[in-house]
């Protein structure tokens, strides 16, 4: 299982090399071992059950503030974590991504900074397979790579669209809710149809395909802050194909209080070489 987005998303970086994808997909599901929420009743795919409307509307409304582009976020799945901030007022954003860990054959850390019209990425590689990445010796590891905007336009790993600032596509995900109930103050549980979640950028299409009919009724939990804004969304993906069961956890915080991303110091910047673009193509 790989999580995508950050162009709004750099989780697509988990798909960069077969070795890295295999490293992540062979996990034991440590991030997704929690039990699914109990949701009573059954529901036809794509339709909301009676009594769902009010709770679903609350969740749909909870994503409205994300569109204003001023927040911090985190995302996590098996073997991958990301955190960052979006600051639309300054047309800037920053996100840090980690894929794999010290026990992995290949580990990757990315620090991606956008300050319109420029972008920079700092890449760190680790693990015994790191040296086998094509052009690894020319990647200027430890420095920020200044990116040519004409070469990353439309690139889902390296670009950023300030018209689509949601890192996880939560608005699209909540549109897929098929059943939901309120479980407490600002807390919800239910099921959603993730068959269109590739559009949201949170779930890879290969996993959705492997889920088959299960994709139409995947358990989730959600939490809203006191102002009714989405603060946490956990989608509980069952095991499918080569992917272990796992949770995709997304959090949002500091609505309206994020800060502008800081550009890297000039002495820490180099122009990205051809090998860097090859890696992310």
N, C-alpha and C positions, 0 to 999 in steps of 0.2 A: 504494500500500500504506500502510495506517495501522496503527499498533500501538495496542491498547486496554488500558485498565484503570487504575484506581486508586481504585476504590471497592470496591474496591481498585484504582483507577487513573485517572489523568487523561490518558492517551494518547488517550482519546476526544475530547479537545480538538482533535485534528487533524481532527475531523469537524465542527467548529463552523460553518464557513462554506464555501460552494462554492469561494470564491477560495483559501482556505487549503488545502483538500483538493486542489485542482488544482495548487497550488504544489508540494505534496509528491509527488503522484502522477506528475508529469512529470519526475521525477528520472531520472538515467542509471544508477542502481543502484550508486552509489559505495560503499555500505555492504555490497553483496552480490556483489562481483566475485570473491570467492575461489572456488576450485574445490570441487566437492562431494567428499566423502570416497568412496573406493572401497570398496564393500561387496560381497563376493562372494556369488554365489548369488541366487536369486529367492525370493519369499515371497508367499503369497496375502494380499490385504488383510485386516487384522484378526487375523491369526494370527502367532504367533512361530515363527521357524525353529528347527530342532534346534540345540542348543548355546547358544541365546539366553537361556534361563531364568535362569542364574546372574548373567549380566551385567545383565539387565533388573531382577532383584530388587535388585541393588546400587544401581541408579539410582532405583528406587521408594523404597527405604529412605533414599536421600540427601536426599529432600524432607521427611522427618519433622521435622527440627529447625526448618524454616521455620514450621511451625504454632505453635511456641512464641512467635513474634512478637517476636524480639529479634535484629535483624540490620540490615545496610546492603545496599543493592542498587543496580544500574544497569541500564538498558535502552536499547537503541539500534536504530534501523532507518533507512531512507533518510529523511533530513531531520528526524529526531526523536531526541532523547536525553532521558533522565531519570535522576535519581539521588535517593536518599533513605535514610531510616531508619525502622524500625518499632520502637517500644518499648512492648510490651504491659504491662510492669510499671507504667508511669506512664500507660497508656491515651493514648499520644501517638504522633504520626507526622509526618514532614515529607518532602516531595518537591518537587524542582525539575525543571521540564519546559521544554525548548526545542524549538520547531518552526520550521523554516526557518533561514535565515542572512542575512547582509548582502546577498546577491545575490538573495534571494527577493522576490517582490512583496509578501508579507506574512510577517512574522516575529512569533512570540509566545513570551514567556517567562512562566512561572507559578511562583510560590513558594507552595505550599499547606501550611498548618500545621493539624494537628488536636491539640487538647489537650482531651479529653473534659470537659465537653460542648460545647466551642466549636470553631469552625473559622474560619480566615482565609485569604484568597488575595490575593497581590500580583500584579498583571497588568501586563506591559509589552508594548507593541505597536510594531512597526517595519515599514519597507518602504513603498513608494509607495502601497499600497492600504490602509494602516492607517486613514487618515482616512475611508474609505468605510464602515467598520463602523458599523452603526446605533447611535447613542447614544454613539459613541466619546468625545465631548467631556465626557460625564458619568460616565465610568468611574473617575475619581479615580486615574489612572495614577500609579504611584510610591508609593501608599499601600496598606496592607493593608486589604482589605474584610472586615469582620466579617459572617459569614453567618448567616442565620436558619435554624436547624436544621429547622424545619417546612417550609421551602421547598426544602431540598436532600435531604430523605429520599428514598432510592432513586435519586438522581441519580448516574450513573456517572462524571460529570466532577468533581463537587465533594464527594461524600460519602465516608465511610470506614467500613467495617464491621470492627470489631475481632474479629468471629467468622471473618472470611475475610481474613487478613492478607497472603497471598501476592500480590505485585504482578503477577506474570506467569502465575499458575496453573500453575507447573511440575509440580505433582503430577498435574494433569489431563493435561498434555502427555506426561509419562513413561508414563502409563497407555496412551498410544497407540503405544508402541514396537512395531514389527513385526519388526525385526531389529536386533541390536546385537552388537558384539564389543569386547573390551578391546584397546586399541592400545598401552597402556603402563601404568605405575603410576598409577592413578587417572584414566586417560584412556579414553574410549570413542567409538565411531563407529557409526552405523547409519542406520536409516530409521524414520520414525514416520508415523502416520496423523493428519494435522492437520484432518481433516474435522469434528472436534468441538472444534477449538481456539478457536472463538469463545466457547465456554463457559469456557475457561481465561482468555480476555481478552487473549491475545497476538496474535491474528490476526483481522482484520476478516472478517466473513462474506462480503462481496462478493468478496474475494480468494480465499477458500476455494472459492466457487462457480466463479470463473473458472479455478481450477486443474483442476477436473473430476477425472478419474481420477488425475491426478498428486498430488492431495491425500492419497492413500492410501499414498504412499511418498516422503516428503520427507526428504532427507538431514539429519542432525544430528551434532554432536559435543558431548561433555560432559566436564567435569573435576570430580573430587571432591577435597576437601581431605584431609589425612592422617587426619582423624577420619571420613572417609566421607560428609561432607556436601557437597551440591551447591555448587560454587563458580562454575561457568560452564556455560551451555547456549547453543549456537548452532544455530539452525534456519535452514537454507539454502533459502529460498523461490525457486523458479524463476520466470521471467517469466510473467505471465498477464494477459490482457486489457490494460488500460491501465497495469498496474504492471510496473516493471522488476524483474529478479532482484535479490534482496537477502538479506542476513543479518539475522536478528533475534537479537541478542546480549543475554543476560541474565546478570548476575553477582550473587553473594551473598557477603558477607564479614562479619567481626566478629560472628559468631554468639555470642550471650550477652553481647556487649560494646557494644551500641548505647547511646546516651544519650537521655534524655528530650528531646523537641522543646522549643525555647524559644519562649514566647509573644512576639509582637511588642510593642514598647513602646507604651504608651497613646497617646503623641503621634504615633504612626505608623499609627493605626487610625481608619477611618471605617466607618459602616454601608454595606453594599453597596446601591446604588440599584437600582431596577427594571430599568434598562438592563443591569445586570450579569447578573441572573438571566435576562433575555431572551437574552443572548448564549450562555448555557450551557444553555438549555432544550432 
